[in-house]
Amino acid sequence: MAAALALGDDALVLSHRLGEWAGHAPVLEEEVALANIALDLLGQARLLLSLVGDEDKLAYLREERAFRNVQLVEQPNGDFAHTIARQLYFSAYQRSLYEQLAADADSPFAPIAAKAVKEVAYHRDHAEHWTLRLGDGTPESHSRMQQALDALWRFTGELFEPVEGLSVDRDALRDGWLTDVTDVLRRATLTLPDGPQLGAWTAGAGRQGIHTEPFGRMLAEMQHLHRSHPGATW
C-alpha cells in the first residue's frame, strides 16, 4: 500500500532524526520531550509499515531509493531552532492530515489516525511553544529561528503532493496548514518565508524515492547494526 509506506516512512525517518538529540538536547526537559515525540512517531511508523509487510525488513533492509518519505523529515537537525522549524512545519501538516483521516470511517487509516492525532496535537503544541519562545526571545534566538524557517521552507510544498491511495482534501489540508503556521509565526514576531506559493511548486521528489544527500548518511547509521548482524535476535 503506497500511502501506508509513505506515511510510515515519514514517521520513521523523523523519529530517527529526533532520536539523534539523545544526549545533546539543550536542557534535560527537552531531552525527555524530544525522546517522547520520537517514540510516538516510531509507534506510528510500526503500525503503518506493518500494513505493508515486515516492519523490520522495511526499516532496515531497503535501499535509499525505496524510501518514500518527504524530503523535509530527512533534513539534519542543525541547531535547536532548525529542529523546531522542521517540527512545526511537519507536525502542523500531520495533525491536519490525521484529523481528516480519523473522520473518514471508510479510510483504512482511520483507526491509526484516531490514536495518532492526539499524539500529533502535542507535537504541534510543543513546536509552537518553542517557536514563540525563540522567535520572541533574544535577538540571537529570533535570528536563528527565522533563518531555520527560511532554510526549510522550500521543502514544504512536497507535503501537499498527491499520494497514491491517500484520499484527503488536499486544498483544505494545504490551506489549513498555511493558516496555522502563519498564525504561529505572527505571534512569534517571525515572518512567513518568501518563496513560491504552496501548491504551485514542489521542492523535491522524496515520494518517488529521490532524496537529499544527508539522507544516505542517516540511513547508513540507522541500518548499520541490523545489517552487521543479520538474523540476530535478543
VOTI-69031 format. One record per residue (C-alpha): chain; residue number from 1; residue in three letters; z negated, x, y. Coordinates in steps of 0.2 Angstrom, whole numbers, padded with zeros to 4 digits. Last residue first. Layout:
<sites>
SITE voza lumpa lumlum    zz    xx    yy
SITE    A   NUM    ALA     Z     X     Y
...
</sites>
This chain:
<sites>
SITE voza lumpa lumlum    zz    xx    yy
SITE    A   234    TRP -0108  0088 -0054
SITE    A   233    THR -0090  0088 -0060
SITE    A   232    ALA -0076  0102 -0059
SITE    A   231    GLY -0058  0096 -0063
SITE    A   230    PRO -0050  0108 -0052
SITE    A   229    HIS -0062  0121 -0044
SITE    A   228    SER -0053  0130 -0030
SITE    A   227    ARG -0043  0114 -0026
SITE    A   226    HIS -0059  0104 -0024
SITE    A   225    LEU -0067  0118 -0013
SITE    A   224    HIS -0052  0121 -0002
SITE    A   223    GLN -0047  0103  0002
SITE    A   222    MET -0056  0101  0019
SITE    A   221    GLU -0053  0119  0024
SITE    A   220    ALA -0034  0118  0020
SITE    A   219    LEU -0033  0101  0028
SITE    A   218    MET -0041  0107  0045
SITE    A   217    ARG -0028  0122  0045
SITE    A   216    GLY -0013  0110  0042
SITE    A   215    PHE -0020  0098  0055
SITE    A   214    PRO -0021  0110  0069
SITE    A   213    GLU -0002  0112  0070
SITE    A   212    THR  0002  0094  0074
SITE    A   211    HIS  0008  0082  0060
SITE    A   210    ILE  0024  0073  0054
SITE    A   209    GLY  0019  0062  0039
SITE    A   208    GLN  0029  0047  0045
SITE    A   207    ARG  0013  0039  0052
SITE    A   206    GLY  0009  0055  0061
SITE    A   205    ALA  0025  0053  0070
SITE    A   204    GLY  0022  0059  0088
SITE    A   203    ALA  0018  0054  0105
SITE    A   202    THR  0026  0037  0105
SITE    A   201    TRP  0034  0028  0120
SITE    A   200    ALA  0036  0012  0129
SITE    A   199    GLY  0021  0004  0120
SITE    A   198    LEU  0009  0012  0132
SITE    A   197    GLN  0016  0015  0149
SITE    A   196    PRO  0022  0033  0152
SITE    A   195    GLY  0009  0045  0160
SITE    A   194    ASP -0004  0047  0172
SITE    A   193    PRO -0022  0047  0165
SITE    A   192    LEU -0033  0032  0168
SITE    A   191    THR -0046  0038  0181
SITE    A   190    LEU -0064  0043  0180
SITE    A   189    THR -0078  0036  0190
SITE    A   188    ALA -0087  0031  0174
SITE    A   187    ARG -0086  0013  0178
SITE    A   186    ARG -0068  0014  0181
SITE    A   185    LEU -0066  0024  0164
SITE    A   184    VAL -0075  0011  0154
SITE    A   183    ASP -0064 -0003  0162
SITE    A   182    THR -0048  0006  0159
SITE    A   181    VAL -0053  0009  0141
SITE    A   180    ASP -0056 -0010  0138
SITE    A   179    THR -0041 -0016  0147
SITE    A   178    LEU -0029 -0004  0138
SITE    A   177    TRP -0037 -0008  0121
SITE    A   176    GLY -0035 -0027  0124
SITE    A   175    ASP -0017 -0024  0130
SITE    A   174    ARG -0012 -0014  0115
SITE    A   173    LEU -0020 -0025  0102
SITE    A   172    ALA -0013 -0041  0110
SITE    A   171    ASP  0004 -0034  0110
SITE    A   170    ARG  0002 -0028  0092
SITE    A   169    ASP -0003 -0045  0086
SITE    A   168    VAL -0008 -0039  0068
SITE    A   167    SER  0000 -0040  0051
SITE    A   166    LEU -0001 -0022  0043
SITE    A   165    GLY  0010 -0021  0028
SITE    A   164    GLU  0021 -0007  0035
SITE    A   163    VAL  0013  0000  0051
SITE    A   162    PRO  0021 -0004  0068
SITE    A   161    GLU  0017  0008  0082
SITE    A   160    PHE  0001  0004  0093
SITE    A   159    LEU -0009  0019  0089
SITE    A   158    GLU  0006  0030  0092
SITE    A   157    GLY  0005  0027  0111
SITE    A   156    THR -0012  0036  0111
SITE    A   155    PHE -0007  0054  0108
SITE    A   154    ARG -0001  0057  0125
SITE    A   153    TRP -0018  0053  0132
SITE    A   152    LEU -0027  0067  0123
SITE    A   151    ALA -0025  0080  0137
SITE    A   150    ASP -0028  0068  0151
SITE    A   149    LEU -0044  0061  0143
SITE    A   148    ALA -0051  0079  0140
SITE    A   147    GLN -0047  0085  0158
SITE    A   146    GLN -0056  0070  0165
SITE    A   145    MET -0071  0073  0154
SITE    A   144    ARG -0072  0091  0159
SITE    A   143    SER -0070  0088  0177
SITE    A   142    HIS -0084  0075  0177
SITE    A   141    SER -0095  0086  0167
SITE    A   140    GLU -0093  0100  0180
SITE    A   139    PRO -0095  0089  0195
SITE    A   138    THR -0111  0083  0187
SITE    A   137    GLY -0114  0066  0180
SITE    A   136    ASP -0103  0050  0182
SITE    A   135    GLY -0090  0055  0170
SITE    A   134    LEU -0101  0063  0158
SITE    A   133    ARG -0114  0049  0156
SITE    A   132    LEU -0101  0036  0158
SITE    A   131    THR -0090  0044  0144
SITE    A   130    TRP -0106  0047  0134
SITE    A   129    HIS -0111  0029  0134
SITE    A   128    GLU -0094  0023  0131
SITE    A   127    ALA -0092  0034  0115
SITE    A   126    HIS -0108  0027  0108
SITE    A   125    ASP -0103  0009  0112
SITE    A   124    ARG -0086  0012  0103
SITE    A   123    HIS -0095  0020  0088
SITE    A   122    TYR -0107  0005  0088
SITE    A   121    ALA -0093 -0008  0088
SITE    A   120    VAL -0085  0002  0074
SITE    A   119    GLU -0100  0000  0062
SITE    A   118    LYS -0100 -0019  0065
SITE    A   117    VAL -0081 -0020  0063
SITE    A   116    ALA -0082 -0011  0047
SITE    A   115    LYS -0090 -0025  0037
SITE    A   114    ALA -0078 -0038  0042
SITE    A   113    ALA -0064 -0026  0041
SITE    A   112    ILE -0067 -0022  0023
SITE    A   111    PRO -0067 -0040  0018
SITE    A   110    ALA -0052 -0045  0029
SITE    A   109    PHE -0041 -0030  0023
SITE    A   108    PRO -0031 -0041  0011
SITE    A   107    SER -0027 -0052  0026
SITE    A   106    ASP -0026 -0071  0022
SITE    A   105    ALA -0043 -0074  0030
SITE    A   104    ASP -0037 -0067  0046
SITE    A   103    ALA -0052 -0065  0057
SITE    A   102    ALA -0058 -0049  0049
SITE    A   101    LEU -0040 -0041  0053
SITE    A   100    GLN -0041 -0046  0071
SITE    A    99    GLU -0058 -0039  0074
SITE    A    98    TYR -0053 -0024  0063
SITE    A    97    LEU -0039 -0019  0075
SITE    A    96    SER -0049 -0022  0091
SITE    A    95    ARG -0063 -0011  0085
SITE    A    94    GLN -0051  0002  0079
SITE    A    93    TYR -0042  0003  0096
SITE    A    92    ALA -0059  0005  0105
SITE    A    91    SER -0064  0018  0092
SITE    A    90    PHE -0049  0028  0094
SITE    A    89    TYR -0048  0031  0113
SITE    A    88    LEU -0067  0032  0115
SITE    A    87    GLN -0068  0044  0100
SITE    A    86    ARG -0055  0056  0107
SITE    A    85    ALA -0062  0056  0124
SITE    A    84    ILE -0080  0059  0116
SITE    A    83    THR -0073  0074  0106
SITE    A    82    HIS -0064  0082  0121
SITE    A    81    ALA -0080  0080  0132
SITE    A    80    PHE -0090  0089  0118
SITE    A    79    ASP -0079  0104  0119
SITE    A    78    GLY -0063  0105  0108
SITE    A    77    ASN -0065  0094  0093
SITE    A    76    PRO -0048  0098  0086
SITE    A    75    GLN -0034  0084  0086
SITE    A    74    GLU -0032  0076  0069
SITE    A    73    VAL -0038  0059  0075
SITE    A    72    LEU -0024  0058  0088
SITE    A    71    GLN -0010  0062  0077
SITE    A    70    VAL -0010  0046  0068
SITE    A    69    ASN -0015  0046  0049
SITE    A    68    ARG -0001  0045  0036
SITE    A    67    PHE -0004  0060  0025
SITE    A    66    ALA  0009  0065  0013
SITE    A    65    ARG  0017  0078  0024
SITE    A    64    GLU  0001  0088  0023
SITE    A    63    GLU  0001  0089  0004
SITE    A    62    ARG -0010  0078 -0006
SITE    A    61    LEU -0023  0084 -0018
SITE    A    60    TYR -0039  0082 -0009
SITE    A    59    ALA -0040  0065 -0001
SITE    A    58    LEU -0028  0056 -0012
SITE    A    57    LYS -0035  0064 -0028
SITE    A    56    ASP -0052  0060 -0023
SITE    A    55    GLU -0048  0041 -0018
SITE    A    54    ASP -0039  0038 -0034
SITE    A    53    GLY -0026  0024 -0030
SITE    A    52    VAL -0020  0014 -0016
SITE    A    51    LEU -0034  0001 -0014
SITE    A    50    SER -0046  0015 -0017
SITE    A    49    LEU -0039  0023 -0001
SITE    A    48    LEU -0046  0009  0010
SITE    A    47    LEU -0063  0008  0002
SITE    A    46    ARG -0066  0027  0002
SITE    A    45    ALA -0059  0029  0020
SITE    A    44    GLN -0071  0015  0027
SITE    A    43    GLY -0086  0025  0019
SITE    A    42    LEU -0079  0041  0027
SITE    A    41    LEU -0079  0032  0043
SITE    A    40    ASP -0097  0027  0042
SITE    A    39    LEU -0102  0044  0036
SITE    A    38    ALA -0093  0052  0052
SITE    A    37    ILE -0102  0040  0063
SITE    A    36    ASN -0119  0044  0055
SITE    A    35    ALA -0115  0063  0057
SITE    A    34    LEU -0111  0061  0075
SITE    A    33    ALA -0127  0051  0079
SITE    A    32    VAL -0138  0063  0069
SITE    A    31    GLU -0131  0079  0078
SITE    A    30    GLU -0131  0069  0094
SITE    A    29    GLU -0150  0067  0093
SITE    A    28    LEU -0152  0086  0089
SITE    A    27    VAL -0143  0091  0106
SITE    A    26    PRO -0127  0099  0110
SITE    A    25    ALA -0120  0097  0092
SITE    A    24    HIS -0115  0113  0083
SITE    A    23    GLY -0125  0112  0066
SITE    A    22    ALA -0114  0098  0060
SITE    A    21    TRP -0100  0096  0073
SITE    A    20    GLU -0087  0099  0060
SITE    A    19    GLY -0092  0082  0052
SITE    A    18    LEU -0084  0074  0067
SITE    A    17    ARG -0067  0081  0062
SITE    A    16    HIS -0070  0077  0044
SITE    A    15    SER -0073  0059  0048
SITE    A    14    LEU -0058  0058  0060
SITE    A    13    VAL -0047  0064  0045
SITE    A    12    LEU -0054  0051  0033
SITE    A    11    ALA -0054  0036  0045
SITE    A    10    ASP -0036  0039  0050
SITE    A     9    ASP -0031  0042  0032
SITE    A     8    GLY -0038  0026  0026
SITE    A     7    LEU -0029  0016  0040
SITE    A     6    ALA -0013  0024  0035
SITE    A     5    LEU -0015  0023  0016
SITE    A     4    ALA -0021  0005  0017
SITE    A     3    ALA -0006  0000  0028
SITE    A     2    ALA  0006  0009  0016
SITE    A     1    MET  0000  0000  0000
</sites>
